[in-house]
Amino acid sequence: MGIDKQSDIAANLQIGPTTLGMVRIYLEADGVELPLDFDPEEAEEIAEELRSAAEAARRIADSAAGKSGKPKK
């Protein structure tokens, strides 16, 4: 499955610090639990990638709304 394909899979996501000074991204879906630990610097890089992706997605959505004649939000 690619990053640009939709899915019907639902998952829970939790993010928080661990007692060892790491940042944990915890995913749970269909009985699978996936704890992902990152040092704070890696977590900040991930946060920046999320912000960049959100900005790009917003530009795409705004462009699509402009082409379809729908008012922008």
All heavy atoms as TSV, in Angstrom:
chain	resi	resn	atom	element	x	y	z
A	1	MET	N	N	0.840	-1.171	0.000
A	1	MET	CA	C	0.000	0.000	0.000
A	1	MET	C	C	0.888	1.239	0.000
A	1	MET	O	O	1.810	1.347	0.800
A	1	MET	CB	C	-0.878	-0.031	1.245
A	1	MET	CG	C	-1.720	1.170	1.399
A	1	MET	SD	S	-2.704	0.937	2.873
A	1	MET	CE	C	-3.549	2.444	2.911
A	2	GLY	N	N	0.620	2.164	-0.878
A	2	GLY	CA	C	1.406	3.381	-0.966
A	2	GLY	C	C	0.891	4.473	-0.047
A	2	GLY	O	O	-0.201	4.388	0.505
A	3	ILE	N	N	1.677	5.517	0.082
A	3	ILE	CA	C	1.322	6.607	0.984
A	3	ILE	C	C	0.123	7.401	0.470
A	3	ILE	O	O	-0.576	8.041	1.244
A	3	ILE	CB	C	2.542	7.525	1.235
A	3	ILE	CG1	C	2.336	8.370	2.468
A	3	ILE	CG2	C	2.843	8.374	0.007
A	3	ILE	CD1	C	3.595	8.994	2.991
A	4	ASP	N	N	-0.149	7.344	-0.826
A	4	ASP	CA	C	-1.238	8.134	-1.401
A	4	ASP	C	C	-2.486	7.295	-1.686
A	4	ASP	O	O	-3.339	7.704	-2.439
A	4	ASP	CB	C	-0.755	8.829	-2.678
A	4	ASP	CG	C	-1.644	9.992	-3.056
A	4	ASP	OD1	O	-2.272	10.583	-2.166
A	4	ASP	OD2	O	-1.732	10.293	-4.255
A	5	LYS	N	N	-2.573	6.120	-1.102
A	5	LYS	CA	C	-3.755	5.273	-1.300
A	5	LYS	C	C	-4.612	5.307	-0.046
A	5	LYS	O	O	-4.111	5.236	1.063
A	5	LYS	CB	C	-3.340	3.843	-1.593
A	5	LYS	CG	C	-2.574	3.714	-2.876
A	5	LYS	CD	C	-2.800	2.386	-3.486
A	5	LYS	CE	C	-1.999	2.358	-4.769
A	5	LYS	NZ	N	-2.524	1.507	-5.733
A	6	GLN	N	N	-5.929	5.399	-0.248
A	6	GLN	CA	C	-6.830	5.400	0.889
A	6	GLN	C	C	-6.991	4.001	1.431
A	6	GLN	O	O	-6.820	3.009	0.731
A	6	GLN	CB	C	-8.189	5.961	0.493
A	6	GLN	CG	C	-8.231	7.459	0.684
A	6	GLN	CD	C	-9.632	7.978	0.663
A	6	GLN	OE1	O	-10.228	8.047	-0.389
A	6	GLN	NE2	N	-10.120	8.352	1.807
A	7	SER	N	N	-7.360	3.929	2.707
A	7	SER	CA	C	-7.524	2.650	3.372
A	7	SER	C	C	-8.712	2.712	4.317
A	7	SER	O	O	-9.052	3.780	4.825
A	7	SER	CB	C	-6.254	2.331	4.172
A	7	SER	OG	O	-6.469	1.235	5.015
A	8	ASP	N	N	-9.318	1.583	4.564
A	8	ASP	CA	C	-10.413	1.495	5.530
A	8	ASP	C	C	-9.917	1.066	6.903
A	8	ASP	O	O	-10.700	0.849	7.804
A	8	ASP	CB	C	-11.475	0.503	5.043
A	8	ASP	CG	C	-12.225	1.029	3.827
A	8	ASP	OD1	O	-12.313	2.255	3.669
A	8	ASP	OD2	O	-12.714	0.205	3.041
A	9	ILE	N	N	-8.606	0.936	7.056
A	9	ILE	CA	C	-8.041	0.508	8.333
A	9	ILE	C	C	-8.083	1.665	9.318
A	9	ILE	O	O	-7.653	2.777	9.017
A	9	ILE	CB	C	-6.584	0.033	8.168
A	9	ILE	CG1	C	-6.521	-1.175	7.240
A	9	ILE	CG2	C	-5.960	-0.295	9.516
A	9	ILE	CD1	C	-5.125	-1.587	6.852
A	10	ALA	N	N	-8.628	1.395	10.495
A	10	ALA	CA	C	-8.657	2.395	11.558
A	10	ALA	C	C	-7.553	2.077	12.559
A	10	ALA	O	O	-7.251	0.906	12.811
A	10	ALA	CB	C	-10.009	2.378	12.256
A	11	ALA	N	N	-6.945	3.108	13.105
A	11	ALA	CA	C	-5.861	2.910	14.068
A	11	ALA	C	C	-5.934	3.980	15.146
A	11	ALA	O	O	-6.470	5.064	14.923
A	11	ALA	CB	C	-4.510	2.974	13.370
A	12	ASN	N	N	-5.394	3.646	16.291
A	12	ASN	CA	C	-5.252	4.610	17.378
A	12	ASN	C	C	-3.807	5.078	17.404
A	12	ASN	O	O	-2.884	4.290	17.203
A	12	ASN	CB	C	-5.609	3.968	18.721
A	12	ASN	CG	C	-7.077	3.603	18.799
A	12	ASN	OD1	O	-7.927	4.386	18.420
A	12	ASN	ND2	N	-7.358	2.411	19.272
A	13	LEU	N	N	-3.609	6.350	17.675
A	13	LEU	CA	C	-2.289	6.944	17.716
A	13	LEU	C	C	-2.135	7.714	19.018
A	13	LEU	O	O	-3.003	8.510	19.384
A	13	LEU	CB	C	-2.117	7.903	16.532
A	13	LEU	CG	C	-0.875	8.780	16.503
A	13	LEU	CD1	C	0.364	7.925	16.260
A	13	LEU	CD2	C	-0.995	9.849	15.439
A	14	GLN	N	N	-1.046	7.449	19.719
A	14	GLN	CA	C	-0.714	8.192	20.924
A	14	GLN	C	C	0.728	8.648	20.806
A	14	GLN	O	O	1.575	7.927	20.265
A	14	GLN	CB	C	-0.867	7.315	22.169
A	14	GLN	CG	C	-2.279	6.840	22.418
A	14	GLN	CD	C	-2.332	5.942	23.639
A	14	GLN	OE1	O	-1.592	6.109	24.596
A	14	GLN	NE2	N	-3.212	4.957	23.592
A	15	ILE	N	N	0.999	9.837	21.310
A	15	ILE	CA	C	2.356	10.376	21.280
A	15	ILE	C	C	2.667	10.953	22.651
A	15	ILE	O	O	1.855	11.688	23.214
A	15	ILE	CB	C	2.496	11.482	20.216
A	15	ILE	CG1	C	2.129	10.941	18.834
A	15	ILE	CG2	C	3.899	12.063	20.219
A	15	ILE	CD1	C	2.029	12.002	17.761
A	16	GLY	N	N	3.842	10.616	23.176
A	16	GLY	CA	C	4.218	11.171	24.469
A	16	GLY	C	C	5.636	10.795	24.843
A	16	GLY	O	O	6.293	10.000	24.171
A	17	PRO	N	N	6.115	11.381	25.944
A	17	PRO	CA	C	7.479	11.095	26.404
A	17	PRO	C	C	7.530	9.775	27.171
A	17	PRO	O	O	6.538	9.359	27.770
A	17	PRO	CB	C	7.782	12.271	27.333
A	17	PRO	CG	C	6.441	12.647	27.877
A	17	PRO	CD	C	5.468	12.397	26.763
A	18	THR	N	N	8.683	9.135	27.137
A	18	THR	CA	C	8.890	7.929	27.942
A	18	THR	C	C	9.715	8.302	29.167
A	18	THR	O	O	10.303	9.388	29.241
A	18	THR	CB	C	9.633	6.835	27.153
A	18	THR	OG1	O	10.989	7.252	26.952
A	18	THR	CG2	C	8.958	6.544	25.822
A	19	THR	N	N	9.801	7.386	30.114
A	19	THR	CA	C	10.594	7.629	31.322
A	19	THR	C	C	12.089	7.620	31.034
A	19	THR	O	O	12.880	8.024	31.878
A	19	THR	CB	C	10.284	6.578	32.397
A	19	THR	OG1	O	10.530	5.274	31.846
A	19	THR	CG2	C	8.846	6.678	32.861
A	20	LEU	N	N	12.482	7.190	29.828
A	20	LEU	CA	C	13.894	7.164	29.450
A	20	LEU	C	C	14.292	8.375	28.605
A	20	LEU	O	O	15.384	8.410	28.033
A	20	LEU	CB	C	14.215	5.874	28.690
A	20	LEU	CG	C	13.993	4.582	29.466
A	20	LEU	CD1	C	14.249	3.373	28.580
A	20	LEU	CD2	C	14.881	4.541	30.704
A	21	GLY	N	N	13.403	9.374	28.515
A	21	GLY	CA	C	13.726	10.585	27.772
A	21	GLY	C	C	13.568	10.462	26.272
A	21	GLY	O	O	14.141	11.252	25.527
A	22	MET	N	N	12.805	9.494	25.827
A	22	MET	CA	C	12.529	9.322	24.408
A	22	MET	C	C	11.119	9.837	24.124
A	22	MET	O	O	10.331	10.075	25.041
A	22	MET	CB	C	12.623	7.842	24.021
A	22	MET	CG	C	13.973	7.216	24.311
A	22	MET	SD	S	15.280	7.848	23.284
A	22	MET	CE	C	15.004	6.913	21.801
A	23	VAL	N	N	10.804	10.018	22.856
A	23	VAL	CA	C	9.448	10.355	22.435
A	23	VAL	C	C	8.880	9.108	21.788
A	23	VAL	O	O	9.477	8.552	20.869
A	23	VAL	CB	C	9.431	11.537	21.442
A	23	VAL	CG1	C	8.018	11.798	20.944
A	23	VAL	CG2	C	10.011	12.785	22.091
A	24	ARG	N	N	7.741	8.652	22.294
A	24	ARG	CA	C	7.126	7.441	21.758
A	24	ARG	C	C	5.908	7.798	20.913
A	24	ARG	O	O	5.042	8.556	21.327
A	24	ARG	CB	C	6.711	6.496	22.877
A	24	ARG	CG	C	5.990	5.244	22.338
A	24	ARG	CD	C	5.887	4.178	23.361
A	24	ARG	NE	N	7.238	3.632	23.581
A	24	ARG	CZ	C	7.522	2.768	24.547
A	24	ARG	NH1	N	6.595	2.361	25.367
A	24	ARG	NH2	N	8.764	2.323	24.678
A	25	ILE	N	N	5.882	7.244	19.715
A	25	ILE	CA	C	4.688	7.238	18.875
A	25	ILE	C	C	4.163	5.822	18.969
A	25	ILE	O	O	4.861	4.859	18.626
A	25	ILE	CB	C	5.007	7.609	17.412
A	25	ILE	CG1	C	5.548	9.040	17.337
A	25	ILE	CG2	C	3.766	7.450	16.544
A	25	ILE	CD1	C	5.983	9.462	15.953
A	26	TYR	N	N	2.954	5.676	19.475
A	26	TYR	CA	C	2.375	4.361	19.726
A	26	TYR	C	C	1.175	4.176	18.810
A	26	TYR	O	O	0.217	4.951	18.844
A	26	TYR	CB	C	1.956	4.268	21.195
A	26	TYR	CG	C	1.376	2.942	21.592
A	26	TYR	CD1	C	2.199	1.865	21.877
A	26	TYR	CD2	C	-0.001	2.771	21.680
A	26	TYR	CE1	C	1.661	0.647	22.250
A	26	TYR	CE2	C	-0.535	1.551	22.050
A	26	TYR	CZ	C	0.296	0.495	22.328
A	26	TYR	OH	O	-0.238	-0.712	22.698
A	27	LEU	N	N	1.245	3.164	17.951
A	27	LEU	CA	C	0.164	2.852	17.023
A	27	LEU	C	C	-0.474	1.529	17.413
A	27	LEU	O	O	0.228	0.572	17.758
A	27	LEU	CB	C	0.695	2.726	15.594
A	27	LEU	CG	C	1.285	3.974	14.975
A	27	LEU	CD1	C	2.054	3.624	13.715
A	27	LEU	CD2	C	0.195	4.965	14.670
A	28	GLU	N	N	-1.798	1.485	17.330
A	28	GLU	CA	C	-2.522	0.251	17.612
A	28	GLU	C	C	-3.627	0.100	16.570
A	28	GLU	O	O	-4.423	1.014	16.350
A	28	GLU	CB	C	-3.133	0.308	19.010
A	28	GLU	CG	C	-3.889	-0.935	19.391
A	28	GLU	CD	C	-4.529	-0.811	20.764
A	28	GLU	OE1	O	-4.562	0.290	21.331
A	28	GLU	OE2	O	-5.021	-1.842	21.249
A	29	ALA	N	N	-3.638	-1.068	15.901
A	29	ALA	CA	C	-4.650	-1.337	14.884
A	29	ALA	C	C	-4.815	-2.835	14.712
A	29	ALA	O	O	-3.829	-3.571	14.635
A	29	ALA	CB	C	-4.255	-0.714	13.548
A	30	ASP	N	N	-6.039	-3.289	14.671
A	30	ASP	CA	C	-6.353	-4.700	14.420
A	30	ASP	C	C	-5.520	-5.647	15.288
A	30	ASP	O	O	-4.945	-6.618	14.801
A	30	ASP	CB	C	-6.150	-5.046	12.943
A	30	ASP	CG	C	-7.184	-4.384	12.051
A	30	ASP	OD1	O	-8.301	-4.095	12.533
A	30	ASP	OD2	O	-6.885	-4.166	10.874
A	31	GLY	N	N	-5.385	-5.331	16.565
A	31	GLY	CA	C	-4.657	-6.200	17.476
A	31	GLY	C	C	-3.149	-6.088	17.408
A	31	GLY	O	O	-2.433	-6.800	18.085
A	32	VAL	N	N	-2.641	-5.187	16.575
A	32	VAL	CA	C	-1.194	-4.977	16.460
A	32	VAL	C	C	-0.834	-3.717	17.244
A	32	VAL	O	O	-1.453	-2.670	17.071
A	32	VAL	CB	C	-0.769	-4.809	14.987
A	32	VAL	CG1	C	0.695	-4.470	14.882
A	32	VAL	CG2	C	-1.095	-6.057	14.198
A	33	GLU	N	N	0.154	-3.837	18.114
A	33	GLU	CA	C	0.643	-2.691	18.868
A	33	GLU	C	C	2.068	-2.389	18.408
A	33	GLU	O	O	2.908	-3.284	18.359
A	33	GLU	CB	C	0.628	-2.991	20.363
A	33	GLU	CG	C	-0.765	-3.256	20.886
A	33	GLU	CD	C	-0.781	-3.629	22.354
A	33	GLU	OE1	O	0.268	-3.567	23.012
A	33	GLU	OE2	O	-1.857	-3.997	22.830
A	34	LEU	N	N	2.322	-1.141	18.050
A	34	LEU	CA	C	3.619	-0.770	17.509
A	34	LEU	C	C	4.160	0.463	18.234
A	34	LEU	O	O	3.778	1.597	17.926
A	34	LEU	CB	C	3.486	-0.498	16.010
A	34	LEU	CG	C	4.757	-0.218	15.236
A	34	LEU	CD1	C	5.736	-1.382	15.335
A	34	LEU	CD2	C	4.421	0.072	13.785
A	35	PRO	N	N	5.026	0.266	19.224
A	35	PRO	CA	C	5.656	1.405	19.884
A	35	PRO	C	C	6.919	1.812	19.121
A	35	PRO	O	O	7.780	0.977	18.838
A	35	PRO	CB	C	6.009	0.858	21.278
A	35	PRO	CG	C	6.182	-0.609	21.066
A	35	PRO	CD	C	5.305	-0.996	19.906
A	36	LEU	N	N	7.003	3.071	18.764
A	36	LEU	CA	C	8.160	3.592	18.040
A	36	LEU	C	C	8.798	4.681	18.895
A	36	LEU	O	O	8.161	5.688	19.202
A	36	LEU	CB	C	7.723	4.179	16.694
A	36	LEU	CG	C	6.972	3.227	15.764
A	36	LEU	CD1	C	6.321	4.005	14.626
A	36	LEU	CD2	C	7.917	2.180	15.230
A	37	ASP	N	N	10.044	4.478	19.307
A	37	ASP	CA	C	10.731	5.437	20.161
A	37	ASP	C	C	11.773	6.223	19.368
A	37	ASP	O	O	12.516	5.656	18.559
A	37	ASP	CB	C	11.419	4.724	21.324
A	37	ASP	CG	C	10.430	4.126	22.305
A	37	ASP	OD1	O	9.238	4.504	22.258
A	37	ASP	OD2	O	10.837	3.296	23.128
A	38	PHE	N	N	11.822	7.526	19.628
A	38	PHE	CA	C	12.742	8.432	18.944
A	38	PHE	C	C	13.403	9.333	19.965
A	38	PHE	O	O	12.769	9.725	20.945
A	38	PHE	CB	C	11.985	9.302	17.931
A	38	PHE	CG	C	11.217	8.507	16.923
A	38	PHE	CD1	C	9.891	8.170	17.136
A	38	PHE	CD2	C	11.826	8.084	15.755
A	38	PHE	CE1	C	9.182	7.429	16.207
A	38	PHE	CE2	C	11.125	7.341	14.814
A	38	PHE	CZ	C	9.801	7.006	15.043
A	39	ASP	N	N	14.655	9.699	19.696
A	39	ASP	CA	C	15.264	10.687	20.586
A	39	ASP	C	C	14.620	12.037	20.258
A	39	ASP	O	O	13.980	12.198	19.215
A	39	ASP	CB	C	16.788	10.699	20.473
A	39	ASP	CG	C	17.317	11.110	19.119
A	39	ASP	OD1	O	16.803	12.086	18.531
A	39	ASP	OD2	O	18.266	10.474	18.646
A	40	PRO	N	N	14.726	13.013	21.159
A	40	PRO	CA	C	14.033	14.286	20.943
A	40	PRO	C	C	14.364	14.963	19.619
A	40	PRO	O	O	13.470	15.547	18.986
A	40	PRO	CB	C	14.487	15.134	22.136
A	40	PRO	CG	C	14.753	14.132	23.218
A	40	PRO	CD	C	15.353	12.953	22.488
A	41	GLU	N	N	15.616	14.886	19.171
A	41	GLU	CA	C	15.983	15.516	17.901
A	41	GLU	C	C	15.264	14.855	16.725
A	41	GLU	O	O	14.786	15.532	15.813
A	41	GLU	CB	C	17.507	15.479	17.695
A	41	GLU	CG	C	18.273	16.375	18.657
A	41	GLU	CD	C	18.397	15.793	20.072
A	41	GLU	OE1	O	18.241	14.562	20.261
A	41	GLU	OE2	O	18.641	16.586	21.004
A	42	GLU	N	N	15.203	13.524	16.742
A	42	GLU	CA	C	14.482	12.809	15.677
A	42	GLU	C	C	13.002	13.177	15.707
A	42	GLU	O	O	12.379	13.344	14.654
A	42	GLU	CB	C	14.613	11.301	15.850
A	42	GLU	CG	C	15.985	10.744	15.570
A	42	GLU	CD	C	16.075	9.274	15.900
A	42	GLU	OE1	O	15.642	8.859	16.997
A	42	GLU	OE2	O	16.593	8.528	15.042
A	43	ALA	N	N	12.446	13.286	16.907
A	43	ALA	CA	C	11.032	13.640	17.047
A	43	ALA	C	C	10.758	15.023	16.471
A	43	ALA	O	O	9.723	15.243	15.813
A	43	ALA	CB	C	10.607	13.569	18.514
A	44	GLU	N	N	11.682	15.962	16.692
A	44	GLU	CA	C	11.511	17.298	16.120
A	44	GLU	C	C	11.573	17.262	14.602
A	44	GLU	O	O	10.830	17.981	13.922
A	44	GLU	CB	C	12.557	18.252	16.694
A	44	GLU	CG	C	12.279	18.595	18.145
A	44	GLU	CD	C	13.375	19.418	18.793
A	44	GLU	OE1	O	14.516	19.442	18.255
A	44	GLU	OE2	O	13.089	20.032	19.831
A	45	GLU	N	N	12.438	16.419	14.034
A	45	GLU	CA	C	12.505	16.265	12.579
A	45	GLU	C	C	11.188	15.698	12.044
A	45	GLU	O	O	10.693	16.144	11.001
A	45	GLU	CB	C	13.666	15.364	12.189
A	45	GLU	CG	C	15.027	15.986	12.406
A	45	GLU	CD	C	16.171	15.021	12.119
A	45	GLU	OE1	O	15.946	13.966	11.502
A	45	GLU	OE2	O	17.308	15.341	12.529
A	46	ILE	N	N	10.641	14.718	12.747
A	46	ILE	CA	C	9.352	14.137	12.342
A	46	ILE	C	C	8.260	15.193	12.407
A	46	ILE	O	O	7.416	15.298	11.503
A	46	ILE	CB	C	9.006	12.914	13.215
A	46	ILE	CG1	C	9.996	11.785	12.925
A	46	ILE	CG2	C	7.563	12.470	12.990
A	46	ILE	CD1	C	9.951	10.654	13.929
A	47	ALA	N	N	8.272	16.001	13.462
A	47	ALA	CA	C	7.272	17.063	13.604
A	47	ALA	C	C	7.362	18.042	12.435
A	47	ALA	O	O	6.331	18.464	11.895
A	47	ALA	CB	C	7.457	17.784	14.937
A	48	GLU	N	N	8.565	18.391	12.036
A	48	GLU	CA	C	8.737	19.309	10.908
A	48	GLU	C	C	8.232	18.668	9.609
A	48	GLU	O	O	7.612	19.342	8.783
A	48	GLU	CB	C	10.195	19.733	10.764
A	48	GLU	CG	C	10.434	20.725	9.651
A	48	GLU	CD	C	9.582	21.979	9.754
A	48	GLU	OE1	O	9.360	22.485	10.869
A	48	GLU	OE2	O	9.109	22.448	8.686
A	49	GLU	N	N	8.491	17.378	9.427
A	49	GLU	CA	C	7.973	16.690	8.237
A	49	GLU	C	C	6.451	16.682	8.230
A	49	GLU	O	O	5.834	16.858	7.173
A	49	GLU	CB	C	8.509	15.265	8.173
A	49	GLU	CG	C	9.985	15.201	7.841
A	49	GLU	CD	C	10.509	13.783	7.769
A	49	GLU	OE1	O	9.762	12.881	7.321
A	49	GLU	OE2	O	11.672	13.564	8.155
A	50	LEU	N	N	5.843	16.498	9.397
A	50	LEU	CA	C	4.377	16.553	9.490
A	50	LEU	C	C	3.855	17.945	9.133
A	50	LEU	O	O	2.867	18.080	8.399
A	50	LEU	CB	C	3.914	16.174	10.900
A	50	LEU	CG	C	3.888	14.694	11.216
A	50	LEU	CD1	C	3.717	14.475	12.719
A	50	LEU	CD2	C	2.768	14.018	10.455
A	51	ARG	N	N	4.511	18.984	9.660
A	51	ARG	CA	C	4.091	20.351	9.337
A	51	ARG	C	C	4.204	20.620	7.833
A	51	ARG	O	O	3.305	21.199	7.233
A	51	ARG	CB	C	4.941	21.362	10.103
A	51	ARG	CG	C	4.546	21.520	11.541
A	51	ARG	CD	C	5.300	22.689	12.188
A	51	ARG	NE	N	5.441	22.412	13.592
A	51	ARG	CZ	C	6.517	21.866	14.165
A	51	ARG	NH1	N	7.570	21.562	13.446
A	51	ARG	NH2	N	6.547	21.648	15.451
A	52	SER	N	N	5.309	20.197	7.239
A	52	SER	CA	C	5.510	20.403	5.801
A	52	SER	C	C	4.463	19.660	4.985
A	52	SER	O	O	3.932	20.191	4.004
A	52	SER	CB	C	6.907	19.944	5.388
A	52	SER	OG	O	7.885	20.757	5.981
A	53	ALA	N	N	4.175	18.429	5.378
A	53	ALA	CA	C	3.160	17.641	4.664
A	53	ALA	C	C	1.775	18.279	4.809
A	53	ALA	O	O	0.996	18.310	3.845
A	53	ALA	CB	C	3.146	16.203	5.173
A	54	ALA	N	N	1.479	18.811	5.995
A	54	ALA	CA	C	0.186	19.468	6.215
A	54	ALA	C	C	0.065	20.715	5.339
A	54	ALA	O	O	-0.993	20.964	4.741
A	54	ALA	CB	C	0.015	19.826	7.692
A	55	GLU	N	N	1.142	21.493	5.245
A	55	GLU	CA	C	1.122	22.678	4.391
A	55	GLU	C	C	0.926	22.296	2.926
A	55	GLU	O	O	0.144	22.922	2.206
A	55	GLU	CB	C	2.413	23.469	4.556
A	55	GLU	CG	C	2.530	24.171	5.891
A	55	GLU	CD	C	3.877	24.833	6.096
A	55	GLU	OE1	O	4.626	24.998	5.101
A	55	GLU	OE2	O	4.191	25.183	7.239
A	56	ALA	N	N	1.620	21.258	2.475
A	56	ALA	CA	C	1.482	20.810	1.088
A	56	ALA	C	C	0.067	20.302	0.824
A	56	ALA	O	O	-0.525	20.612	-0.216
A	56	ALA	CB	C	2.506	19.721	0.776
A	57	ALA	N	N	-0.487	19.549	1.765
A	57	ALA	CA	C	-1.849	19.036	1.606
A	57	ALA	C	C	-2.851	20.186	1.561
A	57	ALA	O	O	-3.809	20.167	0.772
A	57	ALA	CB	C	-2.185	18.077	2.744
A	58	ARG	N	N	-2.627	21.199	2.393
A	58	ARG	CA	C	-3.518	22.368	2.399
A	58	ARG	C	C	-3.462	23.092	1.052
A	58	ARG	O	O	-4.503	23.492	0.512
A	58	ARG	CB	C	-3.121	23.310	3.533
A	58	ARG	CG	C	-4.088	24.463	3.721
A	58	ARG	CD	C	-3.788	25.277	4.976
A	58	ARG	NE	N	-4.117	24.486	6.153
A	58	ARG	CZ	C	-3.223	24.086	7.068
A	58	ARG	NH1	N	-1.954	24.383	6.941
A	58	ARG	NH2	N	-3.605	23.380	8.115
A	59	ARG	N	N	-2.257	23.241	0.490
A	59	ARG	CA	C	-2.139	23.885	-0.828
A	59	ARG	C	C	-2.870	23.071	-1.899
A	59	ARG	O	O	-3.543	23.634	-2.765
A	59	ARG	CB	C	-0.668	24.060	-1.208
A	59	ARG	CG	C	0.020	25.187	-0.477
A	59	ARG	CD	C	1.378	25.515	-1.091
A	59	ARG	NE	N	2.291	24.372	-1.101
A	59	ARG	CZ	C	3.113	24.044	-0.105
A	59	ARG	NH1	N	3.139	24.762	0.995
A	59	ARG	NH2	N	3.914	23.004	-0.214
A	60	ILE	N	N	-2.738	21.752	-1.846
A	60	ILE	CA	C	-3.419	20.890	-2.816
A	60	ILE	C	C	-4.927	21.028	-2.672
A	60	ILE	O	O	-5.646	21.173	-3.666
A	60	ILE	CB	C	-2.980	19.420	-2.634
A	60	ILE	CG1	C	-1.516	19.268	-3.049
A	60	ILE	CG2	C	-3.880	18.473	-3.422
A	60	ILE	CD1	C	-0.901	17.940	-2.630
A	61	ALA	N	N	-5.417	21.008	-1.440
A	61	ALA	CA	C	-6.862	21.134	-1.202
A	61	ALA	C	C	-7.368	22.497	-1.650
A	61	ALA	O	O	-8.431	22.598	-2.268
A	61	ALA	CB	C	-7.167	20.904	0.275
A	62	ASP	N	N	-6.605	23.554	-1.340
A	62	ASP	CA	C	-7.009	24.897	-1.756
A	62	ASP	C	C	-7.029	25.013	-3.274
A	62	ASP	O	O	-7.925	25.613	-3.845
A	62	ASP	CB	C	-6.065	25.948	-1.174
A	62	ASP	CG	C	-6.252	26.143	0.321
A	62	ASP	OD1	O	-7.245	25.631	0.887
A	62	ASP	OD2	O	-5.376	26.789	0.942
A	63	SER	N	N	-6.047	24.419	-3.935
A	63	SER	CA	C	-5.989	24.445	-5.389
A	63	SER	C	C	-7.175	23.691	-5.987
A	63	SER	O	O	-7.803	24.163	-6.929
A	63	SER	CB	C	-4.685	23.829	-5.871
A	63	SER	OG	O	-4.653	23.786	-7.272
A	64	ALA	N	N	-7.496	22.544	-5.420
A	64	ALA	CA	C	-8.631	21.755	-5.916
A	64	ALA	C	C	-9.941	22.507	-5.699
A	64	ALA	O	O	-10.824	22.493	-6.551
A	64	ALA	CB	C	-8.673	20.401	-5.234
A	65	ALA	N	N	-10.064	23.196	-4.566
A	65	ALA	CA	C	-11.290	23.957	-4.290
A	65	ALA	C	C	-11.420	25.125	-5.264
A	65	ALA	O	O	-12.505	25.430	-5.721
A	65	ALA	CB	C	-11.279	24.465	-2.847
A	66	GLY	N	N	-10.298	25.746	-5.609
A	66	GLY	CA	C	-10.323	26.866	-6.550
A	66	GLY	C	C	-10.690	26.425	-7.935
A	66	GLY	O	O	-11.409	27.129	-8.662
A	67	LYS	N	N	-10.248	25.256	-8.349
A	67	LYS	CA	C	-10.547	24.746	-9.695
A	67	LYS	C	C	-11.992	24.295	-9.825
A	67	LYS	O	O	-12.566	24.350	-10.876
A	67	LYS	CB	C	-9.613	23.587	-10.031
A	67	LYS	CG	C	-8.195	24.013	-10.268
A	67	LYS	CD	C	-7.301	22.836	-10.577
A	67	LYS	CE	C	-5.871	23.292	-10.741
A	67	LYS	NZ	N	-4.955	22.173	-10.947
A	68	SER	N	N	-12.578	23.826	-8.708
A	68	SER	CA	C	-13.947	23.314	-8.793
A	68	SER	C	C	-14.990	24.407	-8.573
A	68	SER	O	O	-16.171	24.146	-8.649
A	68	SER	CB	C	-14.155	22.209	-7.756
A	68	SER	OG	O	-14.062	22.742	-6.442
A	69	GLY	N	N	-14.528	25.620	-8.264
A	69	GLY	CA	C	-15.471	26.705	-8.050
A	69	GLY	C	C	-16.000	26.770	-6.640
A	69	GLY	O	O	-16.812	27.621	-6.318
A	70	LYS	N	N	-15.575	25.857	-5.784
A	70	LYS	CA	C	-16.016	25.883	-4.400
A	70	LYS	C	C	-15.296	26.993	-3.658
A	70	LYS	O	O	-14.125	27.252	-3.903
A	70	LYS	CB	C	-15.698	24.548	-3.707
A	70	LYS	CG	C	-16.477	23.380	-4.261
A	70	LYS	CD	C	-16.099	22.118	-3.517
A	70	LYS	CE	C	-16.794	20.901	-4.094
A	70	LYS	NZ	N	-16.374	19.686	-3.449
A	71	PRO	N	N	-16.004	27.649	-2.727
A	71	PRO	CA	C	-15.330	28.687	-1.957
A	71	PRO	C	C	-14.273	28.080	-1.045
A	71	PRO	O	O	-14.419	26.979	-0.540
A	71	PRO	CB	C	-16.460	29.314	-1.135
A	71	PRO	CG	C	-17.563	28.320	-1.131
A	71	PRO	CD	C	-17.392	27.486	-2.374
A	72	LYS	N	N	-13.169	28.811	-0.871
A	72	LYS	CA	C	-12.099	28.371	0.024
A	72	LYS	C	C	-12.493	28.634	1.451
A	72	LYS	O	O	-13.163	29.604	1.756
A	72	LYS	CB	C	-10.801	29.100	-0.309
A	72	LYS	CG	C	-10.272	28.771	-1.668
A	72	LYS	CD	C	-8.985	29.524	-1.926
A	72	LYS	CE	C	-8.493	29.276	-3.331
A	72	LYS	NZ	N	-7.289	30.035	-3.619
A	73	LYS	N	N	-12.040	27.769	2.343
A	73	LYS	CA	C	-12.325	27.951	3.778
A	73	LYS	C	C	-11.254	28.756	4.420
A	73	LYS	O	O	-10.146	28.779	4.071
A	73	LYS	CB	C	-12.424	26.589	4.468
A	73	LYS	CG	C	-13.634	25.828	4.018
A	73	LYS	CD	C	-13.734	24.535	4.776
A	73	LYS	CE	C	-14.953	23.763	4.356
A	73	LYS	NZ	N	-15.110	22.540	5.044
